[in-house]
Amino acid sequence: MRQNTVFAARYQNRKPEPDQPETAQHHAHGSRRNVGRIFASLGMVMGGKAGAGLISLAYLLLATRFLGPTEYGVLVLVHAYITTVCGIIEFPSWQAIVRYGAEAQRQDEPHRLGRLLRFGAKVELVGGLLAIVAAVLLVPLVGPHLDWPPKAMAFAPFYAFAVLGSVRSTPAGYLQLCGRFDLLGLHNLVQPVVRLGGALIVIAFGWGIRSFLLAWLIAALAEFAVLWAMGIWLAARNLGSALWRPEPGDVARENPGIWRFLIASNADITLSELAGRAAPLVVGWVLGPAMAGLYSVAQRATVIIAQPAQILGNTAYAELAHIVAEGRGGKALRKILRKIVAIGLLAATPVVLVVALFPHQILHLLAGKAYTEAATVMIVLVLARAIALIGPPCSSAISALGHPGRSMMANLLASLLCLSAMPWLLIRFGLMGAGIQALGQAVFASALLVFLVWRSSLAR
């Protein structure tokens, strides 16, 4: 077991811990250490996200003012369409890489880890290819209902390759497994830098919406290429021949339940993100592109909470998976989870207050006077995002305990109930209906996930 701890420590950038008796003081120290590592990892990723956020603000200022609400709404709808199709069909494997990779590390089996990485890459790339094909085929059916102009309709099939921007979970999972959150933070800068450069060029030459779509497509392809390059470089350095020529083995047999875990975890991720991805499409379908543009700008203000929430869930999952692999769980896991959620909610409170006090000023800064109509819905969306902070860490804990199907069912129920009510809410309350839908889903899903993580951890 001592050798296994050293192997895991080498990949996690941790110091091996000396054997010591299991005392209450030792557990408390371990809990603080786990939480500290989670937030240290979050800090490294958020460092890149902070820079990315400033750059994103710059290209948002340019795009919204240059295009106006309607054309910006079309840009948002084309992108939302691609990400929604991608989210439904793609097959990310990062949770399986982290969960089963943690076991391979602890058991000092680099060839098993190499086989796992190759398996995850194949599954994910095939899923990405299917998502591209589906996105291309559905453009003629979806575009007219969303009032896309001819130029957007003509370019949308090519923009389907932006799916690749999301097909990168295998290298992301391996970087998490190795504790290289610094590289993940650096990667966060790739997309906004390319988008900003593209926006500057498009505006300088006076081009239109098709050129903006081209710039966003190039940014997505850059995201794909850079993260895969990072992951392959690190895996080749750490695993060597175990990556390129692993010993023969059966991935499904040596990682029991991996297919069931992959299917359940992917369904969970898809359903948890479906409402956020599909909401602009529903707004555009019911109220038109201009309202979709307003909604998108209001939603952009919530990114300061939404991105840390998702990153916190992802970074927590890597740590929680190691806790479960070490044979711990139950009370220790619940204690760590309570601290993560409490700190996250505390950090989000000032953001909610600032948005509630200065909504018009924020929208004027983000996009100009033409978008201030979205001020009230922005306040509700930010509050919903704050409540939804509870969800990602709870889903990660449930998956780390080996029950992603439970989290999936919670997100399925919340998505089906709340998203199906959205068209009626939009017709009845206008754009505010989207805020009501988001708030209701956040409360319902968070409460359900808290109950399920408590129930799942009792058996540990």
C-alpha positions in Angstrom: 0.0 0.0 0.0 2.9 2.3 0.7 4.2 1.9 -2.9 0.7 2.7 -4.2 0.6 5.9 -2.2 3.8 7.1 -3.6 2.6 6.3 -7.2 -0.6 8.3 -6.6 1.3 11.2 -5.0 3.6 11.5 -8.0 0.6 12.0 -10.3 -1.3 14.3 -7.9 1.7 16.5 -7.0 1.1 15.5 -3.4 3.6 14.4 -0.7 3.1 10.8 0.5 1.6 10.7 3.9 3.1 8.6 6.7 1.0 5.9 8.1 -0.8 7.1 11.2 -3.7 5.9 13.4 -7.3 6.9 12.4 -8.2 9.4 15.0 -10.8 12.2 15.1 -8.0 14.7 14.9 -6.4 12.9 11.9 -9.8 12.9 10.1 -10.3 16.6 10.8 -6.8 17.4 9.4 -7.5 15.2 6.4 -10.8 17.0 5.8 -9.1 20.4 5.9 -6.4 19.1 3.6 -9.0 17.8 1.1 -10.9 21.0 1.1 -7.7 23.0 0.8 -6.6 21.0 -2.3 -10.1 21.4 -3.9 -10.0 25.2 -3.5 -6.3 25.4 -4.5 -7.2 23.6 -7.7 -10.2 25.9 -8.1 -7.9 28.9 -7.7 -5.6 27.7 -10.4 -8.4 27.2 -12.9 -10.1 30.4 -11.9 -6.9 32.3 -12.5 -7.3 31.4 -16.1 -11.0 32.0 -16.0 -10.5 35.5 -14.5 -8.3 36.4 -17.4 -10.7 34.7 -19.8 -13.6 36.6 -18.3 -11.9 40.0 -18.9 -11.1 39.1 -22.5 -14.7 37.7 -23.0 -16.0 41.0 -21.7 -14.0 42.8 -24.4 -15.3 40.8 -27.3 -18.9 40.9 -25.9 -18.6 44.7 -25.8 -17.5 44.7 -29.4 -20.0 42.1 -30.7 -23.1 43.4 -29.1 -22.5 47.0 -30.2 -21.5 46.1 -33.7 -24.2 43.6 -34.4 -27.1 44.9 -32.4 -29.7 42.8 -30.5 -31.2 41.0 -33.5 -28.0 39.9 -35.3 -26.2 39.2 -31.9 -29.3 37.1 -31.1 -28.8 35.1 -34.3 -25.1 34.6 -33.5 -26.1 33.3 -30.0 -28.9 31.0 -31.5 -26.5 29.4 -34.0 -24.0 28.7 -31.3 -26.6 27.6 -28.8 -28.0 25.2 -31.4 -24.6 23.6 -31.9 -23.8 23.3 -28.2 -27.2 21.8 -27.5 -26.9 19.1 -30.2 -23.3 18.5 -29.0 -24.4 18.2 -25.4 -27.1 15.6 -26.2 -25.1 13.4 -28.5 -21.4 13.8 -27.5 -20.0 11.2 -25.1 -17.4 12.8 -22.7 -15.4 10.4 -20.6 -13.6 12.6 -18.1 -15.5 11.3 -15.1 -14.6 7.7 -15.9 -11.0 8.8 -16.5 -10.8 10.4 -13.1 -12.7 7.6 -11.2 -11.1 4.6 -12.7 -7.8 6.3 -13.3 -7.5 7.1 -9.5 -7.8 3.3 -8.9 -5.1 2.6 -11.5 -2.8 5.1 -9.8 -3.3 3.7 -6.4 -2.7 0.2 -7.6 0.5 1.2 -9.5 -0.9 0.1 -12.9 0.3 2.6 -15.6 -0.6 0.2 -18.4 -4.2 0.0 -17.2 -4.2 3.8 -17.1 -2.8 3.9 -20.6 -5.5 1.5 -21.9 -8.2 3.6 -20.1 -7.0 6.8 -21.7 -7.0 5.3 -25.2 -10.5 3.8 -24.6 -11.8 7.2 -23.4 -10.4 9.0 -26.4 -11.9 6.6 -28.9 -15.4 6.8 -27.2 -15.3 10.6 -27.0 -14.1 11.2 -30.6 -16.7 8.8 -32.1 -19.4 10.7 -30.1 -18.1 14.0 -31.4 -18.2 12.8 -35.0 -21.8 11.7 -34.5 -22.7 15.1 -33.0 -21.2 16.9 -36.0 -23.2 14.8 -38.5 -26.4 15.3 -36.5 -25.9 19.1 -36.3 -25.3 19.4 -40.1 -28.4 17.3 -40.9 -30.8 19.2 -38.6 -29.8 22.7 -39.7 -32.5 22.9 -42.5 -35.2 21.9 -40.0 -34.2 24.1 -37.1 -32.9 27.3 -38.7 -36.2 28.6 -40.2 -38.0 28.2 -36.9 -35.3 30.4 -35.3 -35.5 33.1 -38.0 -31.9 32.7 -39.1 -31.1 34.9 -42.1 -29.8 33.3 -45.3 -26.1 34.0 -44.5 -26.4 32.2 -41.1 -28.3 29.3 -42.7 -25.6 28.9 -45.3 -22.8 28.9 -42.8 -24.5 26.9 -40.0 -23.5 23.5 -41.5 -19.8 24.5 -41.4 -20.2 25.9 -37.9 -21.2 22.3 -36.8 -17.5 21.6 -36.5 -17.5 23.9 -33.5 -18.7 20.8 -31.7 -15.0 19.9 -31.5 -14.6 22.7 -29.0 -16.4 20.5 -26.4 -14.8 17.2 -27.5 -11.9 17.4 -25.1 -12.9 15.8 -21.8 -10.4 12.9 -22.0 -7.3 15.2 -21.8 -9.2 17.4 -19.3 -9.9 14.4 -17.1 -6.2 13.3 -17.2 -5.0 16.8 -16.3 -7.4 16.7 -13.3 -6.2 13.3 -12.3 -2.6 14.5 -12.4 -3.4 17.7 -10.5 -2.4 19.9 -13.4 -5.1 22.5 -12.9 -2.6 25.2 -13.9 -2.7 23.9 -17.4 -6.5 23.8 -17.3 -6.4 27.4 -16.2 -4.1 28.4 -19.0 -6.3 26.6 -21.5 -9.3 28.7 -20.5 -7.6 31.7 -22.2 -7.5 30.0 -25.6 -11.1 30.5 -26.7 -11.6 34.2 -25.6 -8.3 35.3 -27.0 -9.1 33.8 -30.5 -12.7 35.3 -30.3 -11.4 38.7 -29.4 -8.8 38.7 -32.2 -11.5 37.6 -34.6 -13.9 40.3 -33.5 -11.3 43.0 -33.9 -10.5 41.8 -37.5 -14.2 41.5 -38.4 -15.0 45.0 -37.2 -11.9 46.5 -38.8 -13.0 45.2 -42.2 -16.7 45.9 -41.6 -17.7 42.3 -42.2 -21.0 40.8 -40.9 -22.4 37.9 -38.9 -21.0 35.2 -41.0 -17.5 36.4 -40.2 -18.3 36.5 -36.5 -19.4 32.8 -36.8 -16.1 32.0 -38.6 -14.2 33.6 -35.7 -16.1 31.6 -33.1 -15.6 28.4 -35.1 -11.8 29.0 -35.2 -11.8 29.6 -31.5 -13.6 26.3 -30.9 -11.1 24.4 -33.1 -8.2 26.0 -31.2 -9.8 24.9 -27.8 -9.9 21.4 -29.1 -6.3 21.3 -30.5 -4.6 23.0 -27.5 -6.2 20.8 -24.8 -5.5 17.6 -26.6 -1.9 18.7 -27.2 -1.6 19.4 -23.4 -3.1 16.1 -22.4 -1.1 14.0 -24.9 2.2 15.7 -23.9 1.6 15.1 -20.2 0.4 11.5 -20.6 3.4 10.7 -22.9 5.8 12.2 -20.3 4.2 10.4 -17.3 3.3 7.0 -18.9 5.7 6.7 -21.9 5.3 3.3 -23.6 2.3 2.5 -21.4 0.4 5.2 -23.4 1.6 4.4 -26.9 2.0 0.6 -26.6 0.1 -0.5 -23.4 0.2 -4.2 -22.5 -2.9 -6.2 -23.7 -5.9 -6.0 -21.4 -9.7 -5.7 -21.3 -10.7 -2.2 -20.3 -14.3 -3.3 -19.4 -13.1 -6.2 -17.3 -10.4 -4.4 -15.4 -12.7 -1.4 -14.7 -15.9 -3.1 -13.6 -19.1 -1.2 -14.6 -17.3 1.3 -16.7 -19.9 1.2 -19.5 -22.8 1.6 -17.1 -20.9 4.4 -15.3 -20.1 6.2 -18.6 -23.7 6.0 -19.8 -25.1 7.2 -16.5 -22.5 10.0 -15.9 -22.9 11.3 -19.5 -26.7 11.3 -19.2 -26.3 13.2 -15.9 -24.0 15.8 -17.4 -26.3 16.2 -20.5 -29.4 16.7 -18.4 -27.7 19.0 -15.9 -26.5 21.3 -18.7 -29.5 20.8 -21.0 -31.7 23.6 -19.7 -28.8 26.2 -19.8 -27.9 25.3 -23.3 -31.4 25.0 -24.7 -32.9 28.0 -22.9 -31.7 30.5 -25.6 -33.2 28.3 -28.3 -36.5 28.2 -26.6 -36.5 32.0 -26.1 -35.6 32.5 -29.8 -38.2 30.0 -30.9 -41.0 31.7 -28.9 -40.0 35.3 -28.8 -37.5 35.7 -31.7 -33.8 36.4 -32.1 -33.8 39.9 -30.6 -35.2 38.6 -27.3 -32.7 35.7 -27.5 -30.0 38.3 -27.7 -31.3 40.1 -24.6 -31.5 36.9 -22.7 -28.0 35.9 -23.7 -26.6 39.2 -22.4 -28.5 38.8 -19.1 -27.2 35.2 -18.9 -23.7 36.4 -19.5 -23.8 38.4 -16.3 -24.3 35.1 -14.4 -21.1 33.5 -15.8 -19.2 35.0 -12.8 -21.2 32.5 -10.7 -21.9 29.7 -13.2 -18.4 29.0 -14.3 -16.9 28.7 -10.7 -19.9 26.5 -9.9 -19.1 24.0 -12.7 -15.4 24.2 -12.1 -15.9 23.7 -8.4 -17.9 20.5 -9.2 -15.2 19.2 -11.6 -12.3 19.9 -9.2 -14.2 18.5 -6.3 -14.9 15.3 -8.2 -11.2 14.6 -8.7 -10.6 14.9 -4.9 -13.7 13.0 -3.9 -12.9 10.2 -6.3 -9.5 9.8 -4.6 -11.2 9.8 -1.2 -13.5 7.0 -2.3 -10.6 5.1 -3.9 -8.8 5.3 -0.5 -11.7 3.5 1.1 -13.1 6.6 2.8 -16.6 8.1 2.2 -19.8 8.6 4.2 -19.3 11.0 7.0 -15.9 12.3 5.8 -17.3 12.9 2.3 -20.4 14.7 3.7 -18.2 16.9 5.9 -16.0 18.0 3.0 -19.1 18.6 0.8 -20.7 20.8 3.4 -17.6 23.0 3.5 -17.4 23.2 -0.3 -21.0 24.3 -0.7 -20.9 26.7 2.2 -17.8 28.5 0.9 -19.3 28.6 -2.6 -22.5 30.2 -1.5 -20.7 32.7 0.7 -18.5 33.7 -2.2 -21.6 34.1 -4.5 -23.5 36.4 -2.1 -21.7 39.7 -2.9 -22.2 39.0 -6.6 -25.9 38.6 -6.2 -26.1 41.8 -4.2 -24.1 43.9 -6.7 -26.3 42.6 -9.6 -29.5 43.3 -7.6 -28.4 46.9 -6.8 -26.9 47.9 -10.2 -28.6 45.8 -13.0 -29.0 48.6 -15.5 -25.5 49.9 -15.1 -24.1 46.4 -15.5 -26.1 45.8 -18.7 -25.1 49.2 -20.1 -21.5 48.4 -19.5 -21.8 44.9 -21.0 -23.7 45.6 -24.1 -25.1 49.2 -24.3 -28.5 50.9 -23.8 -30.2 48.6 -26.3 -30.0 45.7 -23.9 -31.1 47.3 -20.6 -34.6 45.8 -21.0 -33.1 42.5 -19.7 -32.2 44.0 -16.2 -35.0 42.4 -14.2 -34.5 38.9 -15.6 -30.8 39.2 -15.1 -31.3 39.6 -11.3 -33.5 36.5 -11.2 -30.9 34.5 -13.3 -28.1 35.5 -11.0 -30.1 34.4 -8.0 -30.9 31.1 -9.7 -27.2 30.6 -10.5 -26.3 31.2 -6.9 -28.7 28.5 -5.7 -27.5 26.2 -8.4 -24.0 26.3 -6.9 -25.2 23.5 -4.7 -25.7 21.1 -7.6 -22.3 20.4 -9.2 -20.5 19.4 -6.0 -23.4 17.2 -5.0 -23.5 15.5 -8.4 -19.7 15.0 -8.2 -20.1 13.4 -4.8 -22.8 11.0 -6.0 -20.8 10.0 -9.0 -17.6 9.5 -6.9 -19.6 7.2 -4.7 -20.4 5.2 -7.9 -24.1 6.2 -8.3 -24.2 8.6 -11.2 -27.6 7.2 -12.2 -29.1 8.8 -9.1 -27.8 12.3 -10.0 -28.9 11.6 -13.6 -32.5 10.9 -12.5 -32.6 14.1 -10.4 -31.4 16.2 -13.3 -33.7 14.4 -15.7 -36.7 15.1 -13.5 -35.8 18.8 -12.9 -35.0 19.4 -16.6 -38.2 17.7 -17.9 -40.5 19.5 -15.4 -39.0 23.0 -15.7 -37.9 23.1 -19.3 -41.3 21.8 -20.6 -42.9 24.7 -18.7 -40.7 27.3 -20.3 -42.7 28.0 -23.5 -45.8 28.7 -21.4 -43.9 30.9 -19.0 -42.5 32.9 -21.9 -45.9 33.4 -23.5 -47.4 34.3 -20.1 -44.6 36.5 -18.6 -42.4 37.4 -21.6 -38.7 37.3 -21.1 -39.2 37.1 -17.3 -40.6 33.6 -17.9 -37.0 32.4 -18.6 -35.9 33.8 -15.2 -38.8 32.0 -13.4 -37.9 28.8 -15.1 -34.3 29.0 -14.2 -35.1 29.8 -10.5 -37.6 27.0 -10.2 -35.2 24.5 -11.7 -32.3 25.6 -9.5 -34.3 25.2 -6.3 -35.9 21.9 -7.2 -32.7 20.3 -8.6 -30.5 21.4 -5.7 -32.9 20.1 -3.1 -33.2 16.8 -4.8 -29.4 16.4 -5.2 -28.8 17.3 -1.5 -31.2 14.5 -0.5 -29.6 12.0 -2.9 -26.0 12.7 -1.8 -27.0 12.3 1.8 -28.8 9.0 1.1 -26.0 7.7 -1.1 -23.3 8.4 1.5 -25.1 6.7 4.4 -24.1 3.3 3.1 -20.4 4.2 3.3 
